Amino acid sequence: MFRMDLAQLQEELLASSDLLIVQDLDGVCMPLVKDPLTRRMPADYVRAAATLKGRFQVLTNGEHEGRRGVNRLVEAALGDTETAAREGLYLPGLAAGGVQLQDCYGHLTHPGVSDAEMTFLANVPTRMQGLLAERLPSVMPELGNEAIAAEIERAILDTQVSPTINLNSLFSLIPNDVARQRQLQVMLQELMDQLMAMAAAEGLANSFFLHVAPNLGRDQEGVERLKPAEAGDVGSTDIQFMLRGAIKEVGLLVLINRHIADRTGTAPLGDDFNVRTAPHDHGALLALCHEHIAQDQMPHLVGVGDTVTSTPCPSGDGWLRGGSDRGFLTLLQELGESYGHCNRVVLVDSSAGEVDRPSLLDGSLEGISDPNDSLRFDVCIPEGPERYVNWFIALAEAHHGPEPSA
């Protein structure tokens, strides 16, 4: 597996005439934490992202807006709620896996999402609360009513278009009890399946899907596989109730399409191209690009993520590969190969945060990759988000080229 170091990557990117960095957020530019409300983002990072305007977009399963949104982190970093909108310092790009689009001034849209879907999503956190209140006491009988209520409040992330149940706080109460951690995971899967059934009963059977993080890829029906807890690796910590189509590899094409439109004035995939109407498999996405995007229009892509998994199949035959960043990093790599571009894949080690994750430190990539994995990492950052942020800030400071023309 070929490796570059960060200095070599910076040199290459500074020489690029049409660069687009597509970056995940949690675990990449800030450490993973059990409670998203405790996240912090450095002000220097926020300003560095703005310096790279036209060359940088985020692609996250989190959300831009709301009390848990990344916009609140940007405002906290800058010290007020007005500077970001005035100076264009919000992080541009796609959130909620691809259905929440934002520019650097905080203008937000949800392309392709219906009013009925938004109404159902608005009620999901309340339904999550009721279902957890029914089921959690039997899994955690040692908790009293007050403690159960507090854990439910911590577990439900009441975001606008991707409401989530996160088990990190509950896992921390039983850190070495793998059997009970797995019980919690099964409970969570069953509860989220109930929500999917509720959506179907209201005529929205094809509107949503469940994003498991981290996961072991998808089964034959396209359903994401839960990653069971093991000693030293808690496995799947949360499940997001997401709009169908909100997967990062499709979001990557939305960002590419918009990037080309900003540079040339024409969107090769159409002005209204969005994740709700796009194909979902890699082959179709690649074919769509080659049908509509010329080689000299395709930007030099760099993908930055932290959540990639690979685990031996229980049957002993092959590997289960997943992780919320695997899809878009793989597609980005395939686009580079098929267009003859030196696209780069950067993996940041998020194992030193508050959530158990496989580490890059020993160089084995165990739990992350495998000998037959087609996804290759050009740059690995075992030191984690702090090292990546410092490099990112240095890249922005060294980048003196003119902004891409609109």
BAFIVEX-573220 format. One record per residue (C-alpha): x negated, y, z; residue in one letter. Coordinates in pm, whole numbers. Each point is the difference from the previous one (the first is absolute). Layout:
@c1 = X | c2 = Y | c3 = Z | resn = A
...
end
This chain:
@c1 = 0 | c2 = 0 | c3 = 0 | resn = M
@c1 = -170 | c2 = 320 | c3 = -119 | resn = F
@c1 = -38 | c2 = 275 | c3 = 257 | resn = R
@c1 = -72 | c2 = 370 | c3 = -25 | resn = M
@c1 = -80 | c2 = 216 | c3 = 298 | resn = D
@c1 = 183 | c2 = 324 | c3 = 72 | resn = L
@c1 = -283 | c2 = 217 | c3 = -132 | resn = A
@c1 = 12 | c2 = -180 | c3 = -336 | resn = Q
@c1 = 377 | c2 = 32 | c3 = -10 | resn = L
@c1 = -18 | c2 = 372 | c3 = 70 | resn = Q
@c1 = -255 | c2 = 50 | c3 = -277 | resn = E
@c1 = 223 | c2 = -185 | c3 = -246 | resn = E
@c1 = 313 | c2 = 192 | c3 = 97 | resn = L
@c1 = -169 | c2 = 339 | c3 = -19 | resn = L
@c1 = -92 | c2 = -80 | c3 = -361 | resn = A
@c1 = 357 | c2 = -106 | c3 = -91 | resn = S
@c1 = 187 | c2 = 230 | c3 = -238 | resn = S
@c1 = 347 | c2 = -136 | c3 = 80 | resn = D
@c1 = 12 | c2 = -140 | c3 = 353 | resn = L
@c1 = 304 | c2 = -122 | c3 = 192 | resn = L
@c1 = -51 | c2 = -130 | c3 = 355 | resn = I
@c1 = 305 | c2 = -194 | c3 = 123 | resn = V
@c1 = -20 | c2 = -51 | c3 = 375 | resn = Q
@c1 = 194 | c2 = -175 | c3 = 274 | resn = D
@c1 = 22 | c2 = 183 | c3 = 335 | resn = L
@c1 = 36 | c2 = -209 | c3 = 318 | resn = D
@c1 = -321 | c2 = -192 | c3 = 65 | resn = G
@c1 = -181 | c2 = 199 | c3 = -270 | resn = V
@c1 = -17 | c2 = 366 | c3 = 102 | resn = C
@c1 = 120 | c2 = -62 | c3 = 356 | resn = M
@c1 = -28 | c2 = -300 | c3 = 232 | resn = P
@c1 = 285 | c2 = -248 | c3 = 35 | resn = L
@c1 = 201 | c2 = 64 | c3 = 318 | resn = V
@c1 = 282 | c2 = -179 | c3 = 177 | resn = K
@c1 = 217 | c2 = 312 | c3 = 12 | resn = D
@c1 = -2 | c2 = 208 | c3 = -323 | resn = P
@c1 = 97 | c2 = 309 | c3 = 201 | resn = L
@c1 = -351 | c2 = -2 | c3 = 152 | resn = T
@c1 = -179 | c2 = 21 | c3 = -337 | resn = R
@c1 = -238 | c2 = 289 | c3 = -65 | resn = R
@c1 = -142 | c2 = 132 | c3 = -325 | resn = M
@c1 = -313 | c2 = 221 | c3 = -18 | resn = P
@c1 = 53 | c2 = 352 | c3 = -137 | resn = A
@c1 = -318 | c2 = -32 | c3 = -208 | resn = D
@c1 = 149 | c2 = -306 | c3 = -172 | resn = Y
@c1 = 321 | c2 = 189 | c3 = -80 | resn = V
@c1 = -197 | c2 = 287 | c3 = -155 | resn = R
@c1 = -227 | c2 = -241 | c3 = -188 | resn = A
@c1 = 305 | c2 = -161 | c3 = -162 | resn = A
@c1 = 113 | c2 = 345 | c3 = -115 | resn = A
@c1 = -346 | c2 = 70 | c3 = -143 | resn = T
@c1 = 43 | c2 = -312 | c3 = -216 | resn = L
@c1 = 333 | c2 = 127 | c3 = -135 | resn = K
@c1 = 79 | c2 = -171 | c3 = -330 | resn = G
@c1 = -234 | c2 = -285 | c3 = 85 | resn = R
@c1 = 164 | c2 = -143 | c3 = 313 | resn = F
@c1 = 337 | c2 = -160 | c3 = 82 | resn = Q
@c1 = 122 | c2 = -204 | c3 = 294 | resn = V
@c1 = 188 | c2 = -329 | c3 = -35 | resn = L
@c1 = 140 | c2 = -116 | c3 = 332 | resn = T
@c1 = 277 | c2 = -211 | c3 = 148 | resn = N
@c1 = 40 | c2 = 266 | c3 = 265 | resn = G
@c1 = 203 | c2 = 315 | c3 = -63 | resn = E
@c1 = -77 | c2 = 366 | c3 = -63 | resn = H
@c1 = 287 | c2 = 153 | c3 = 194 | resn = E
@c1 = 177 | c2 = -48 | c3 = 335 | resn = G
@c1 = -137 | c2 = 5 | c3 = 352 | resn = R
@c1 = -216 | c2 = -303 | c3 = -81 | resn = R
@c1 = -103 | c2 = 132 | c3 = -340 | resn = G
@c1 = -352 | c2 = 80 | c3 = -115 | resn = V
@c1 = 100 | c2 = 364 | c3 = -50 | resn = N
@c1 = 23 | c2 = 36 | c3 = 377 | resn = R
@c1 = -360 | c2 = -126 | c3 = 27 | resn = L
@c1 = -114 | c2 = 255 | c3 = -258 | resn = V
@c1 = 174 | c2 = 281 | c3 = 190 | resn = E
@c1 = -148 | c2 = -115 | c3 = 332 | resn = A
@c1 = -348 | c2 = -10 | c3 = -155 | resn = A
@c1 = 38 | c2 = 356 | c3 = -130 | resn = L
@c1 = 150 | c2 = 128 | c3 = 324 | resn = G
@c1 = 334 | c2 = 130 | c3 = -130 | resn = D
@c1 = 300 | c2 = -89 | c3 = -216 | resn = T
@c1 = -43 | c2 = 268 | c3 = -269 | resn = E
@c1 = -358 | c2 = -13 | c3 = -132 | resn = T
@c1 = 39 | c2 = -325 | c3 = -196 | resn = A
@c1 = 302 | c2 = 120 | c3 = -199 | resn = A
@c1 = -152 | c2 = 343 | c3 = -59 | resn = R
@c1 = -343 | c2 = -124 | c3 = -113 | resn = E
@c1 = 102 | c2 = -330 | c3 = -162 | resn = G
@c1 = -169 | c2 = -224 | c3 = 257 | resn = L
@c1 = 252 | c2 = -285 | c3 = 29 | resn = Y
@c1 = -127 | c2 = -332 | c3 = -134 | resn = L
@c1 = 141 | c2 = -49 | c3 = -351 | resn = P
@c1 = 121 | c2 = -335 | c3 = -129 | resn = G
@c1 = 238 | c2 = -283 | c3 = 71 | resn = L
@c1 = 128 | c2 = -121 | c3 = 336 | resn = A
@c1 = 243 | c2 = -274 | c3 = 106 | resn = A
@c1 = -176 | c2 = -229 | c3 = -249 | resn = G
@c1 = 84 | c2 = 224 | c3 = -294 | resn = G
@c1 = 350 | c2 = 149 | c3 = 41 | resn = V
@c1 = -98 | c2 = 319 | c3 = 184 | resn = Q
@c1 = -188 | c2 = 243 | c3 = -222 | resn = L
@c1 = -164 | c2 = 316 | c3 = 135 | resn = Q
@c1 = -219 | c2 = 277 | c3 = -135 | resn = D
@c1 = -263 | c2 = 187 | c3 = 202 | resn = C
@c1 = 256 | c2 = 264 | c3 = 105 | resn = Y
@c1 = 227 | c2 = -258 | c3 = 162 | resn = G
@c1 = 268 | c2 = -3 | c3 = -271 | resn = H
@c1 = 160 | c2 = -343 | c3 = 38 | resn = L
@c1 = 216 | c2 = -213 | c3 = -231 | resn = T
@c1 = 128 | c2 = -359 | c3 = -6 | resn = H
@c1 = 5 | c2 = -91 | c3 = -371 | resn = P
@c1 = 252 | c2 = -269 | c3 = -95 | resn = G
@c1 = 161 | c2 = -33 | c3 = 347 | resn = V
@c1 = 382 | c2 = 13 | c3 = 24 | resn = S
@c1 = 216 | c2 = 175 | c3 = 261 | resn = D
@c1 = 145 | c2 = -338 | c3 = 107 | resn = A
@c1 = -350 | c2 = -134 | c3 = 65 | resn = E
@c1 = -99 | c2 = 308 | c3 = 201 | resn = M
@c1 = 319 | c2 = -28 | c3 = 208 | resn = T
@c1 = -65 | c2 = -367 | c3 = 81 | resn = F
@c1 = -363 | c2 = 75 | c3 = 92 | resn = L
@c1 = 112 | c2 = 276 | c3 = 237 | resn = A
@c1 = 189 | c2 = -261 | c3 = 207 | resn = N
@c1 = -270 | c2 = -267 | c3 = 1 | resn = V
@c1 = -188 | c2 = 120 | c3 = 315 | resn = P
@c1 = 323 | c2 = -16 | c3 = 206 | resn = T
@c1 = 69 | c2 = -350 | c3 = -129 | resn = R
@c1 = -358 | c2 = -101 | c3 = 79 | resn = M
@c1 = 49 | c2 = 123 | c3 = 356 | resn = Q
@c1 = 314 | c2 = -210 | c3 = 46 | resn = G
@c1 = -157 | c2 = -315 | c3 = -144 | resn = L
@c1 = -315 | c2 = 35 | c3 = 210 | resn = L
@c1 = 207 | c2 = 56 | c3 = 314 | resn = A
@c1 = 178 | c2 = -331 | c3 = -72 | resn = E
@c1 = -309 | c2 = -207 | c3 = -74 | resn = R
@c1 = -299 | c2 = 138 | c3 = 187 | resn = L
@c1 = 102 | c2 = -99 | c3 = 357 | resn = P
@c1 = -13 | c2 = -372 | c3 = -85 | resn = S
@c1 = -354 | c2 = 29 | c3 = -143 | resn = V
@c1 = -130 | c2 = 232 | c3 = 276 | resn = M
@c1 = 203 | c2 = -108 | c3 = 307 | resn = P
@c1 = -255 | c2 = 149 | c3 = 242 | resn = E
@c1 = 97 | c2 = 353 | c3 = -107 | resn = L
@c1 = 279 | c2 = 179 | c3 = 184 | resn = G
@c1 = 272 | c2 = 203 | c3 = -173 | resn = N
@c1 = -193 | c2 = 326 | c3 = 30 | resn = E
@c1 = -319 | c2 = -153 | c3 = -142 | resn = A
@c1 = 194 | c2 = -165 | c3 = -284 | resn = I
@c1 = 154 | c2 = 336 | c3 = -93 | resn = A
@c1 = -342 | c2 = 168 | c3 = 2 | resn = A
@c1 = -152 | c2 = -273 | c3 = -220 | resn = E
@c1 = 288 | c2 = 25 | c3 = -247 | resn = I
@c1 = -56 | c2 = 374 | c3 = -28 | resn = E
@c1 = -371 | c2 = -56 | c3 = -67 | resn = R
@c1 = 65 | c2 = -278 | c3 = -250 | resn = A
@c1 = 245 | c2 = 183 | c3 = -231 | resn = I
@c1 = -157 | c2 = 247 | c3 = -239 | resn = L
@c1 = 296 | c2 = 212 | c3 = -107 | resn = D
@c1 = -138 | c2 = 118 | c3 = -332 | resn = T
@c1 = 226 | c2 = 130 | c3 = -276 | resn = Q
@c1 = -47 | c2 = -249 | c3 = -283 | resn = V
@c1 = -198 | c2 = -285 | c3 = 156 | resn = S
@c1 = 126 | c2 = -63 | c3 = 355 | resn = P
@c1 = -230 | c2 = -246 | c3 = 172 | resn = T
@c1 = -29 | c2 = -226 | c3 = 302 | resn = I
@c1 = -355 | c2 = -11 | c3 = 134 | resn = N
@c1 = -97 | c2 = -263 | c3 = 259 | resn = L
@c1 = -338 | c2 = 142 | c3 = 105 | resn = N
@c1 = 110 | c2 = 116 | c3 = 345 | resn = S
@c1 = 172 | c2 = -333 | c3 = 70 | resn = L
@c1 = -303 | c2 = -194 | c3 = -121 | resn = F
@c1 = -218 | c2 = 198 | c3 = 243 | resn = S
@c1 = 207 | c2 = -139 | c3 = 291 | resn = L
@c1 = -91 | c2 = -360 | c3 = -98 | resn = I
@c1 = -349 | c2 = 46 | c3 = -153 | resn = P
@c1 = -118 | c2 = -361 | c3 = 22 | resn = N
@c1 = 329 | c2 = -184 | c3 = -33 | resn = D
@c1 = 4 | c2 = -99 | c3 = -368 | resn = V
@c1 = 312 | c2 = -217 | c3 = 39 | resn = A
@c1 = 207 | c2 = 287 | c3 = 134 | resn = R
@c1 = -143 | c2 = 243 | c3 = -254 | resn = Q
@c1 = 126 | c2 = -238 | c3 = -268 | resn = R
@c1 = 339 | c2 = -11 | c3 = 173 | resn = Q
@c1 = 19 | c2 = 378 | c3 = -29 | resn = L
@c1 = -92 | c2 = -20 | c3 = -369 | resn = Q
@c1 = 273 | c2 = -257 | c3 = -71 | resn = V
@c1 = 252 | c2 = 213 | c3 = 189 | resn = M
@c1 = -102 | c2 = 302 | c3 = -207 | resn = L
@c1 = 31 | c2 = -186 | c3 = -330 | resn = Q
@c1 = 347 | c2 = -129 | c3 = 89 | resn = E
@c1 = 115 | c2 = 343 | c3 = 116 | resn = L
@c1 = -117 | c2 = 168 | c3 = -321 | resn = M
@c1 = 169 | c2 = -271 | c3 = -205 | resn = D
@c1 = 324 | c2 = 94 | c3 = 181 | resn = Q
@c1 = -44 | c2 = 359 | c3 = -117 | resn = L
@c1 = -47 | c2 = -119 | c3 = -357 | resn = M
@c1 = 325 | c2 = -197 | c3 = 30 | resn = A
@c1 = 177 | c2 = 313 | c3 = 128 | resn = M
@c1 = -122 | c2 = 194 | c3 = -305 | resn = A
@c1 = 127 | c2 = -274 | c3 = -232 | resn = A
@c1 = 339 | c2 = 8 | c3 = 172 | resn = A
@c1 = 21 | c2 = 372 | c3 = -77 | resn = E
@c1 = -73 | c2 = -47 | c3 = -370 | resn = G
@c1 = -372 | c2 = 73 | c3 = 21 | resn = L
@c1 = -135 | c2 = -353 | c3 = -52 | resn = A
@c1 = -258 | c2 = 119 | c3 = -254 | resn = N
@c1 = -102 | c2 = 324 | c3 = 170 | resn = S
@c1 = -249 | c2 = -109 | c3 = 266 | resn = F
@c1 = -281 | c2 = -238 | c3 = 89 | resn = F
@c1 = -206 | c2 = -81 | c3 = 309 | resn = L
@c1 = -364 | c2 = 105 | c3 = 8 | resn = H
@c1 = -197 | c2 = -209 | c3 = 250 | resn = V
@c1 = -326 | c2 = 152 | c3 = 124 | resn = A
@c1 = -245 | c2 = -159 | c3 = -24 | resn = P
@c1 = 133 | c2 = -287 | c3 = -209 | resn = N
@c1 = -115 | c2 = -313 | c3 = -181 | resn = L
@c1 = 124 | c2 = 99 | c3 = -344 | resn = G
@c1 = 337 | c2 = -91 | c3 = -149 | resn = R
@c1 = 175 | c2 = -334 | c3 = -38 | resn = D
@c1 = 156 | c2 = -125 | c3 = -321 | resn = Q
@c1 = 310 | c2 = 214 | c3 = 59 | resn = E
@c1 = -215 | c2 = 310 | c3 = 43 | resn = G
@c1 = 58 | c2 = 18 | c3 = 377 | resn = V
@c1 = -302 | c2 = 111 | c3 = 202 | resn = E
@c1 = -140 | c2 = -269 | c3 = 231 | resn = R
@c1 = -44 | c2 = 66 | c3 = 370 | resn = L
@c1 = -358 | c2 = -39 | c3 = 126 | resn = K
@c1 = 31 | c2 = -203 | c3 = 325 | resn = P
@c1 = -196 | c2 = 113 | c3 = 305 | resn = A
@c1 = -325 | c2 = -181 | c3 = 74 | resn = E
@c1 = -265 | c2 = 42 | c3 = 269 | resn = A
@c1 = -184 | c2 = 325 | c3 = -76 | resn = G
@c1 = 236 | c2 = 98 | c3 = -283 | resn = D
@c1 = 353 | c2 = 99 | c3 = 95 | resn = V
@c1 = 115 | c2 = -34 | c3 = -363 | resn = G
@c1 = 318 | c2 = 178 | c3 = -111 | resn = S
@c1 = 72 | c2 = 291 | c3 = 231 | resn = T
@c1 = 292 | c2 = 169 | c3 = -171 | resn = D
@c1 = 267 | c2 = -31 | c3 = -266 | resn = I
@c1 = 127 | c2 = 297 | c3 = -199 | resn = Q
@c1 = 349 | c2 = 18 | c3 = -147 | resn = F
@c1 = -88 | c2 = 149 | c3 = -338 | resn = M
@c1 = 164 | c2 = 101 | c3 = -325 | resn = L
@c1 = -51 | c2 = -256 | c3 = -276 | resn = R
@c1 = -276 | c2 = 110 | c3 = -234 | resn = G
@c1 = -190 | c2 = 175 | c3 = 280 | resn = A
@c1 = -317 | c2 = -204 | c3 = -46 | resn = I
@c1 = -336 | c2 = 165 | c3 = -28 | resn = K
@c1 = -109 | c2 = -147 | c3 = -333 | resn = E
@c1 = 301 | c2 = 160 | c3 = -168 | resn = V
@c1 = -70 | c2 = 322 | c3 = 190 | resn = G
@c1 = -351 | c2 = -2 | c3 = -148 | resn = L
@c1 = 149 | c2 = 33 | c3 = -349 | resn = L
@c1 = 224 | c2 = 285 | c3 = 113 | resn = V
@c1 = -308 | c2 = 186 | c3 = 126 | resn = L
@c1 = -195 | c2 = -70 | c3 = -320 | resn = I
@c1 = 293 | c2 = 121 | c3 = -210 | resn = N
@c1 = 26 | c2 = 323 | c3 = 199 | resn = R
@c1 = -376 | c2 = 52 | c3 = -4 | resn = H
@c1 = -8 | c2 = -19 | c3 = -381 | resn = I
@c1 = 304 | c2 = 231 | c3 = -23 | resn = A
@c1 = -174 | c2 = 259 | c3 = 220 | resn = D
@c1 = -312 | c2 = -11 | c3 = -219 | resn = R
@c1 = 158 | c2 = -16 | c3 = -344 | resn = T
@c1 = 355 | c2 = 129 | c3 = 38 | resn = G
@c1 = 149 | c2 = -333 | c3 = -110 | resn = T
@c1 = 102 | c2 = -297 | c3 = 217 | resn = A
@c1 = -82 | c2 = -310 | c3 = -207 | resn = P
@c1 = 245 | c2 = -221 | c3 = 192 | resn = L
@c1 = 271 | c2 = 267 | c3 = -6 | resn = G
@c1 = 88 | c2 = 291 | c3 = 230 | resn = D
@c1 = 248 | c2 = -213 | c3 = 198 | resn = D
@c1 = -219 | c2 = -310 | c3 = 45 | resn = F
@c1 = 35 | c2 = -127 | c3 = 360 | resn = N
@c1 = -41 | c2 = -317 | c3 = 207 | resn = V
@c1 = 372 | c2 = -80 | c3 = -2 | resn = R
@c1 = 12 | c2 = -50 | c3 = -377 | resn = T
@c1 = -352 | c2 = -133 | c3 = -69 | resn = A
@c1 = -95 | c2 = -368 | c3 = -43 | resn = P
@c1 = -151 | c2 = -163 | c3 = 309 | resn = H
@c1 = -247 | c2 = -266 | c3 = -114 | resn = D
@c1 = -360 | c2 = 73 | c3 = -90 | resn = H
@c1 = 21 | c2 = -129 | c3 = -354 | resn = G
@c1 = 295 | c2 = 222 | c3 = -89 | resn = A
@c1 = -159 | c2 = 303 | c3 = 167 | resn = L
@c1 = -324 | c2 = -51 | c3 = -192 | resn = L
@c1 = 190 | c2 = -44 | c3 = -326 | resn = A
@c1 = 197 | c2 = 319 | c3 = 67 | resn = L
@c1 = -323 | c2 = 195 | c3 = 47 | resn = C
@c1 = -160 | c2 = -133 | c3 = -316 | resn = H
@c1 = 314 | c2 = 71 | c3 = -199 | resn = E
@c1 = 22 | c2 = 365 | c3 = 105 | resn = H
@c1 = -334 | c2 = 119 | c3 = 143 | resn = I
@c1 = -301 | c2 = 47 | c3 = -227 | resn = A
@c1 = -348 | c2 = -86 | c3 = 124 | resn = Q
@c1 = -112 | c2 = 363 | c3 = 5 | resn = D
@c1 = 304 | c2 = 93 | c3 = 213 | resn = Q
@c1 = -47 | c2 = -266 | c3 = 268 | resn = M
@c1 = -183 | c2 = 158 | c3 = 296 | resn = P
@c1 = -300 | c2 = -141 | c3 = 185 | resn = H
@c1 = 176 | c2 = -163 | c3 = 297 | resn = L
@c1 = -123 | c2 = -60 | c3 = 354 | resn = V
@c1 = 225 | c2 = -195 | c3 = 238 | resn = G
@c1 = -53 | c2 = 17 | c3 = 376 | resn = V
@c1 = 178 | c2 = -233 | c3 = 241 | resn = G
@c1 = -42 | c2 = -213 | c3 = 311 | resn = D
@c1 = 272 | c2 = -266 | c3 = -1 | resn = T
@c1 = -101 | c2 = -302 | c3 = -207 | resn = V
@c1 = 44 | c2 = -359 | c3 = 120 | resn = T
@c1 = -92 | c2 = -352 | c3 = -110 | resn = S
@c1 = 74 | c2 = -313 | c3 = 202 | resn = T
@c1 = -37 | c2 = -367 | c3 = -94 | resn = P
@c1 = 329 | c2 = -167 | c3 = -93 | resn = C
@c1 = 121 | c2 = -227 | c3 = 280 | resn = P
@c1 = 5 | c2 = -283 | c3 = -255 | resn = S
@c1 = -371 | c2 = 54 | c3 = -62 | resn = G
@c1 = 69 | c2 = 77 | c3 = -365 | resn = D
@c1 = -111 | c2 = 353 | c3 = -89 | resn = G
@c1 = 54 | c2 = 332 | c3 = 176 | resn = W
@c1 = 285 | c2 = 224 | c3 = 110 | resn = L
@c1 = -102 | c2 = 352 | c3 = -98 | resn = R
@c1 = 180 | c2 = 317 | c3 = 99 | resn = G
@c1 = -30 | c2 = 328 | c3 = 185 | resn = G
@c1 = 179 | c2 = 325 | c3 = -84 | resn = S
@c1 = -301 | c2 = 142 | c3 = -188 | resn = D
@c1 = -88 | c2 = -312 | c3 = -200 | resn = R
@c1 = 252 | c2 = 59 | c3 = -279 | resn = G
@c1 = -97 | c2 = 354 | c3 = -92 | resn = F
@c1 = -374 | c2 = -64 | c3 = 41 | resn = L
@c1 = 24 | c2 = -306 | c3 = -225 | resn = T
@c1 = 196 | c2 = 186 | c3 = -267 | resn = L
@c1 = -244 | c2 = 291 | c3 = 18 | resn = L
@c1 = -288 | c2 = -245 | c3 = -53 | resn = Q
@c1 = 182 | c2 = -168 | c3 = -291 | resn = E
@c1 = 66 | c2 = 337 | c3 = -164 | resn = L
@c1 = -371 | c2 = 76 | c3 = 19 | resn = G
@c1 = -91 | c2 = -331 | c3 = -160 | resn = E
@c1 = 257 | c2 = 26 | c3 = -278 | resn = S
@c1 = -74 | c2 = 366 | c3 = -79 | resn = Y
@c1 = -377 | c2 = -33 | c3 = 27 | resn = G
@c1 = -21 | c2 = 241 | c3 = 294 | resn = H
@c1 = -210 | c2 = -32 | c3 = 316 | resn = C
@c1 = 291 | c2 = 8 | c3 = 243 | resn = N
@c1 = -108 | c2 = -51 | c3 = 361 | resn = R
@c1 = 161 | c2 = -183 | c3 = 292 | resn = V
@c1 = -92 | c2 = 121 | c3 = 350 | resn = V
@c1 = 89 | c2 = -200 | c3 = 312 | resn = L
@c1 = -7 | c2 = 166 | c3 = 342 | resn = V
@c1 = -28 | c2 = -217 | c3 = 314 | resn = D
@c1 = 297 | c2 = 81 | c3 = 227 | resn = S
@c1 = -72 | c2 = -274 | c3 = 255 | resn = S
@c1 = -143 | c2 = 239 | c3 = 261 | resn = A
@c1 = 338 | c2 = 168 | c3 = 56 | resn = G
@c1 = 269 | c2 = -105 | c3 = 248 | resn = E
@c1 = 132 | c2 = -282 | c3 = -225 | resn = V
@c1 = -174 | c2 = -337 | c3 = -41 | resn = D
@c1 = -129 | c2 = -30 | c3 = -357 | resn = R
@c1 = -271 | c2 = -210 | c3 = -170 | resn = P
@c1 = -332 | c2 = 188 | c3 = -7 | resn = S
@c1 = -256 | c2 = 78 | c3 = -269 | resn = L
@c1 = -286 | c2 = 18 | c3 = 249 | resn = L
@c1 = -139 | c2 = -351 | c3 = -49 | resn = D
@c1 = 21 | c2 = 25 | c3 = -379 | resn = G
@c1 = 198 | c2 = -324 | c3 = -36 | resn = S
@c1 = 333 | c2 = 165 | c3 = -100 | resn = L
@c1 = 175 | c2 = -285 | c3 = 185 | resn = E
@c1 = 374 | c2 = 67 | c3 = 13 | resn = G
@c1 = -42 | c2 = 273 | c3 = -264 | resn = I
@c1 = -129 | c2 = -169 | c3 = -314 | resn = S
@c1 = -113 | c2 = -345 | c3 = -118 | resn = D
@c1 = -249 | c2 = -148 | c3 = -250 | resn = P
@c1 = 265 | c2 = -22 | c3 = -274 | resn = N
@c1 = 150 | c2 = 344 | c3 = 55 | resn = D
@c1 = 25 | c2 = 207 | c3 = -319 | resn = S
@c1 = 8 | c2 = 325 | c3 = 199 | resn = L
@c1 = -353 | c2 = 134 | c3 = 41 | resn = R
@c1 = -104 | c2 = 277 | c3 = 239 | resn = F
@c1 = -253 | c2 = 240 | c3 = -150 | resn = D
@c1 = -55 | c2 = 178 | c3 = 331 | resn = V
@c1 = 64 | c2 = -132 | c3 = 351 | resn = C
@c1 = -1 | c2 = 234 | c3 = 301 | resn = I
@c1 = -42 | c2 = -216 | c3 = 313 | resn = P
@c1 = -37 | c2 = 313 | c3 = 217 | resn = E
@c1 = 367 | c2 = 78 | c3 = -56 | resn = G
@c1 = 208 | c2 = 317 | c3 = -53 | resn = P
@c1 = -243 | c2 = 243 | c3 = 165 | resn = E
@c1 = -276 | c2 = -93 | c3 = -246 | resn = R
@c1 = 240 | c2 = 21 | c3 = -294 | resn = Y
@c1 = 128 | c2 = 344 | c3 = 108 | resn = V
@c1 = -353 | c2 = 136 | c3 = 36 | resn = N
@c1 = -86 | c2 = -126 | c3 = -349 | resn = W
@c1 = 325 | c2 = 140 | c3 = -145 | resn = F
@c1 = -70 | c2 = 344 | c3 = 147 | resn = I
@c1 = -355 | c2 = -9 | c3 = -140 | resn = A
@c1 = 136 | c2 = -98 | c3 = -343 | resn = L
@c1 = 239 | c2 = 297 | c3 = 2 | resn = A
@c1 = -277 | c2 = 238 | c3 = 106 | resn = E
@c1 = -226 | c2 = -125 | c3 = -280 | resn = A
@c1 = 272 | c2 = 23 | c3 = -264 | resn = H
@c1 = -47 | c2 = 340 | c3 = -165 | resn = H
@c1 = 161 | c2 = -81 | c3 = -334 | resn = G
@c1 = 297 | c2 = 200 | c3 = -133 | resn = P
@c1 = 350 | c2 = -117 | c3 = 82 | resn = E
@c1 = 164 | c2 = -210 | c3 = -271 | resn = P
@c1 = 204 | c2 = 218 | c3 = -234 | resn = S
@c1 = 377 | c2 = -30 | c3 = 9 | resn = A
end
